[in-house]
Amino acid sequence: MNLVPVTDTVVLGRRELVLIAGPCVIESPSHVVDLAREIVAIAGRVGMPYIFKASFDKANRTSASSFRGPGMTSGLAALRGVKAALGVPILTDIHEAAQAAAIAEVADVLQIPAFLSRQTDLITAAALTGRVVNIKKGQFLAPLDMRHAIAKVTAAGNPKVCITERGFSFGYNNLVVDMRVFPMMRALGAPVIFDVTHSLQLPGGGDGVTAGLAEYIEPLASAGVAAGVDGVFLEVHEDPARAKSDAQNALRLDLLEPLLRRLVQINDVVKPPNVEEADKNRS
């Protein structure tokens, strides 16, 4: 497994599980800072390396009337505020090759959305920034198809690539996660992240909005960690009913800590600490 350093303290591909979490979309500069502060505290108590995520533009909304976000200029300013206030690494989406340089000035991880996972120019532009590139597997792609996406990043001279599962289209308005995906994709050599909350979407199933099944976050996340993923991706909101995007599949903030403690316990069984780590923890 290739190790992918995000910062000196957050490295994907090690034994420890990495948390990527935040609101689906930037709702306001104060909201992302406040929510990030809460999640940083929770991740610290649980002992999980943490990357904050939020999108400045949700370009693939079901309806043209859906909230998309503040746009790139205001959105990157808000993410810069999170980093300045908390020192936490940042992940956000990139939609166009021309955005790469500006986003890379703020974000530590540039994320390729699932619907754009075959866009060669976009992936190459993200890779050329030298930042970590996280490619979400398209809902239409087989697991081993991701070897080609990985190769586009490494061909640009950037070895820092990870890939994310976020469900596969299963009939109309539904997604399913095949747990075989995780060992299959990890065999490609890149760290694998499980986007749990997006996998519980019912795309377009809400008459113009994306519905979701947040009640299944815990069992699905638990199964993914048991299958050996390197990180979990969770959309989190203090009041999901009021969230401006993906309200029905976001995790309520007060449920985050107990879920993470469960996931860490599962990860410790699947990937037990080695002798050196155990001795260090006892001392």
C-alpha positions as CSV (number, residue, x, y, z in Angstrom):
1,M,0.0,0.0,0.0
2,N,1.4,3.4,-1.0
3,L,1.4,6.0,1.8
4,V,-0.1,9.3,0.9
5,P,0.9,12.2,3.2
6,V,-1.6,15.0,3.5
7,T,0.3,16.7,6.2
8,D,3.1,15.6,8.6
9,T,0.5,14.2,10.9
10,V,-2.3,13.0,8.5
11,V,-1.2,10.2,6.2
12,L,-3.5,7.9,4.3
13,G,-2.5,4.3,4.0
14,R,-1.2,3.7,7.5
15,R,-2.9,1.5,10.0
16,E,-4.9,4.2,11.6
17,L,-8.3,5.2,10.1
18,V,-8.4,8.8,8.7
19,L,-11.6,10.8,9.1
20,I,-12.8,13.1,6.3
21,A,-15.9,15.0,7.5
22,G,-17.8,18.3,7.3
23,P,-20.9,19.7,5.7
24,C,-21.9,18.9,2.2
25,V,-21.6,22.5,1.1
26,I,-20.3,25.7,2.6
27,E,-23.3,27.4,4.1
28,S,-21.5,30.4,5.6
29,P,-17.9,31.3,6.7
30,S,-19.0,31.2,10.4
31,H,-20.8,27.9,10.0
32,V,-17.9,26.0,8.5
33,V,-15.5,27.3,11.2
34,D,-18.0,26.4,14.0
35,L,-18.7,22.9,12.7
36,A,-15.0,22.2,12.0
37,R,-14.1,23.2,15.5
38,E,-16.6,20.7,16.9
39,I,-15.4,17.9,14.6
40,V,-11.7,18.7,15.4
41,A,-12.5,18.3,19.1
42,I,-14.3,15.0,18.5
43,A,-11.6,13.6,16.3
44,G,-9.0,14.6,18.9
45,R,-10.8,12.8,21.7
46,V,-11.2,9.6,19.6
47,G,-7.7,9.8,18.3
48,M,-8.4,9.9,14.6
49,P,-6.4,12.0,12.0
50,Y,-8.8,14.4,10.5
51,I,-9.3,16.3,7.2
52,F,-12.1,18.9,7.0
53,K,-14.3,18.8,3.8
54,A,-16.8,21.1,2.3
55,S,-17.7,22.1,-1.2
56,F,-17.8,25.6,-2.5
57,D,-20.0,24.6,-5.4
58,K,-22.3,21.6,-5.8
59,A,-22.4,21.6,-9.6
60,N,-24.4,18.5,-10.1
61,R,-27.6,19.3,-8.2
62,T,-30.8,17.5,-9.2
63,S,-32.7,20.8,-9.8
64,A,-31.4,24.1,-11.0
65,S,-33.2,25.7,-8.0
66,S,-31.2,23.7,-5.5
67,F,-28.5,25.6,-3.4
68,R,-25.1,25.2,-4.9
69,G,-22.9,27.1,-2.5
70,P,-21.1,30.4,-2.4
71,G,-18.9,29.9,-5.4
72,M,-15.1,29.5,-5.7
73,T,-13.9,32.9,-4.6
74,S,-16.1,33.2,-1.4
75,G,-15.9,29.5,-0.8
76,L,-12.1,29.3,-0.8
77,A,-12.0,32.3,1.5
78,A,-14.2,30.4,3.9
79,L,-12.0,27.4,3.7
80,R,-8.9,29.5,4.3
81,G,-10.7,30.8,7.4
82,V,-11.1,27.2,8.7
83,K,-7.4,26.5,8.1
84,A,-6.3,29.7,9.8
85,A,-8.6,29.2,12.8
86,L,-7.9,25.5,13.4
87,G,-4.8,24.4,11.4
88,V,-6.7,21.5,9.9
89,P,-6.1,20.1,6.4
90,I,-8.8,20.9,3.8
91,L,-10.4,18.8,1.1
92,T,-12.7,20.3,-1.5
93,D,-14.0,19.5,-5.0
94,I,-12.6,20.7,-8.3
95,H,-14.9,20.8,-11.3
96,E,-12.8,22.4,-14.0
97,A,-9.1,22.2,-15.0
98,A,-8.8,26.0,-14.8
99,Q,-9.7,26.0,-11.1
100,A,-6.8,23.8,-10.1
101,A,-4.1,26.4,-9.2
102,A,-6.4,28.6,-7.1
103,I,-7.9,25.6,-5.2
104,A,-4.5,24.2,-4.5
105,E,-3.4,27.4,-2.8
106,V,-6.0,26.5,0.0
107,A,-6.9,22.8,-0.2
108,D,-4.5,20.0,0.8
109,V,-6.6,17.5,-1.1
110,L,-8.3,18.2,-4.5
111,Q,-11.3,15.9,-4.9
112,I,-12.5,14.8,-8.3
113,P,-16.3,14.3,-8.1
114,A,-17.7,10.9,-9.1
115,F,-19.5,12.1,-12.2
116,L,-16.2,13.6,-13.4
117,S,-14.0,10.6,-12.6
118,R,-13.1,9.9,-16.2
119,Q,-12.2,13.5,-17.1
120,T,-8.6,13.3,-18.1
121,D,-7.8,17.0,-18.4
122,L,-9.4,17.7,-15.0
123,I,-7.5,14.9,-13.2
124,T,-4.2,15.9,-14.9
125,A,-4.7,19.5,-13.9
126,A,-5.3,18.5,-10.3
127,A,-2.3,16.2,-10.3
128,L,0.0,18.9,-11.6
129,T,-0.6,21.0,-8.6
130,G,1.3,18.5,-6.5
131,R,-1.5,18.3,-4.0
132,V,-3.1,15.0,-2.9
133,V,-5.8,14.0,-5.5
134,N,-8.8,12.0,-4.3
135,I,-10.8,10.5,-7.1
136,K,-14.4,9.4,-6.3
137,K,-15.3,6.2,-8.2
138,G,-18.2,7.0,-10.6
139,Q,-21.5,5.4,-9.9
140,F,-21.1,3.7,-13.3
141,L,-17.6,2.3,-12.8
142,A,-16.3,-1.1,-11.8
143,P,-13.7,-1.2,-9.0
144,L,-10.8,-2.1,-11.2
145,D,-11.6,0.7,-13.7
146,M,-10.1,3.0,-11.1
147,R,-6.6,1.8,-12.1
148,H,-6.9,4.1,-15.2
149,A,-7.8,7.1,-13.0
150,I,-4.9,6.4,-10.7
151,A,-2.6,6.1,-13.7
152,K,-3.6,9.6,-14.9
153,V,-2.4,11.1,-11.7
154,T,0.9,9.2,-11.5
155,A,1.6,9.9,-15.2
156,A,1.5,13.6,-14.4
157,G,4.4,12.9,-11.9
158,N,2.2,13.0,-8.7
159,P,2.2,9.8,-6.6
160,K,-0.2,11.3,-4.1
161,V,-3.5,9.7,-5.1
162,C,-6.3,8.0,-3.2
163,I,-9.7,6.7,-4.4
164,T,-13.1,6.8,-2.9
165,E,-16.2,4.5,-3.1
166,R,-19.5,6.3,-2.9
167,G,-22.0,3.6,-4.1
168,F,-23.0,2.1,-7.5
169,S,-26.2,2.8,-9.4
170,F,-28.7,0.1,-8.6
171,G,-31.8,0.6,-10.6
172,Y,-33.6,4.0,-10.5
173,N,-33.0,6.4,-7.6
174,N,-30.9,4.0,-5.6
175,L,-27.2,3.1,-4.8
176,V,-25.7,0.0,-3.4
177,V,-22.2,-0.7,-2.0
178,D,-20.5,-4.1,-2.7
179,M,-18.1,-4.7,0.1
180,R,-15.8,-6.6,-2.4
181,V,-15.0,-3.1,-3.8
182,F,-12.7,-2.3,-0.9
183,P,-10.1,-5.1,-1.2
184,M,-10.3,-4.9,-5.0
185,M,-9.5,-1.2,-5.0
186,R,-6.9,-1.5,-2.3
187,A,-5.1,-4.1,-4.4
188,L,-4.4,-1.2,-6.9
189,G,-2.0,0.2,-4.4
190,A,-3.8,3.5,-3.5
191,P,-5.4,4.2,-0.2
192,V,-9.2,3.7,-0.3
193,I,-11.8,5.9,1.4
194,F,-15.4,5.0,2.0
195,D,-17.8,7.9,1.4
196,V,-20.5,6.5,3.7
197,T,-23.1,9.2,3.6
198,H,-23.1,9.8,-0.2
199,S,-23.5,6.0,-0.6
200,L,-26.9,6.4,1.2
201,Q,-28.3,8.8,-1.2
202,L,-31.4,8.1,-3.2
203,P,-30.4,10.2,-6.2
204,G,-33.2,12.3,-7.5
205,G,-35.6,10.3,-5.3
206,G,-37.1,13.4,-3.6
207,D,-38.9,15.0,-6.5
208,G,-36.3,17.5,-7.4
209,V,-33.9,16.9,-4.5
210,T,-31.7,14.0,-3.5
211,A,-33.3,11.9,-0.8
212,G,-31.3,9.6,1.6
213,L,-31.2,7.0,4.2
214,A,-29.2,8.4,7.1
215,E,-30.5,5.7,9.5
216,Y,-28.1,3.2,7.9
217,I,-24.9,5.2,8.4
218,E,-23.7,3.1,11.3
219,P,-24.1,-0.4,9.9
220,L,-22.7,0.7,6.5
221,A,-19.7,2.5,8.0
222,S,-19.0,-0.5,10.3
223,A,-19.1,-2.9,7.3
224,G,-16.7,-0.7,5.3
225,V,-14.2,-0.4,8.1
226,A,-14.4,-4.2,8.7
227,A,-13.5,-4.6,5.0
228,G,-10.3,-2.7,5.6
229,V,-10.7,0.8,4.3
230,D,-8.1,3.5,5.0
231,G,-10.5,6.3,5.7
232,V,-14.1,7.2,6.1
233,F,-15.9,10.2,4.6
234,L,-18.9,11.5,6.4
235,E,-21.1,14.5,5.7
236,V,-21.9,16.0,9.2
237,H,-24.3,18.7,10.2
238,E,-25.5,19.9,13.6
239,D,-29.1,19.9,12.3
240,P,-29.4,17.9,9.1
241,A,-33.0,18.9,8.6
242,R,-31.8,22.4,8.0
243,A,-28.8,21.5,5.9
244,K,-28.8,23.2,2.5
245,S,-27.6,20.1,0.6
246,D,-27.9,16.4,1.2
247,A,-30.0,16.9,4.3
248,Q,-31.5,13.4,4.3
249,N,-28.2,11.4,4.3
250,A,-26.0,13.6,6.6
251,L,-24.9,12.4,10.0
252,R,-26.1,14.5,13.0
253,L,-23.2,16.0,14.8
254,D,-24.1,14.5,18.2
255,L,-23.9,11.0,16.7
256,L,-20.4,11.4,15.3
257,E,-18.3,10.6,18.4
258,P,-20.0,7.3,19.3
259,L,-19.9,6.2,15.7
260,L,-16.1,7.0,15.4
261,R,-15.4,5.1,18.7
262,R,-17.1,2.1,17.2
263,L,-15.2,2.4,13.9
264,V,-11.9,2.7,15.7
265,Q,-12.6,-0.4,17.7
266,I,-13.4,-2.3,14.5
267,N,-10.3,-1.0,12.8
268,D,-8.2,-2.2,15.7
269,V,-9.5,-5.7,15.2
270,V,-9.0,-5.6,11.4
271,K,-5.6,-3.9,11.5
272,P,-4.2,-4.6,15.0
273,P,-1.5,-2.3,16.4
274,N,2.0,-3.8,16.0
275,V,4.3,-4.4,19.0
276,E,6.0,-1.0,18.7
277,E,2.7,0.9,18.6
278,A,1.3,-1.1,21.5
279,D,4.4,-0.4,23.6
280,K,4.2,3.3,22.8
281,N,0.5,3.5,23.8
282,R,1.2,1.8,27.1
283,S,4.1,4.1,28.0
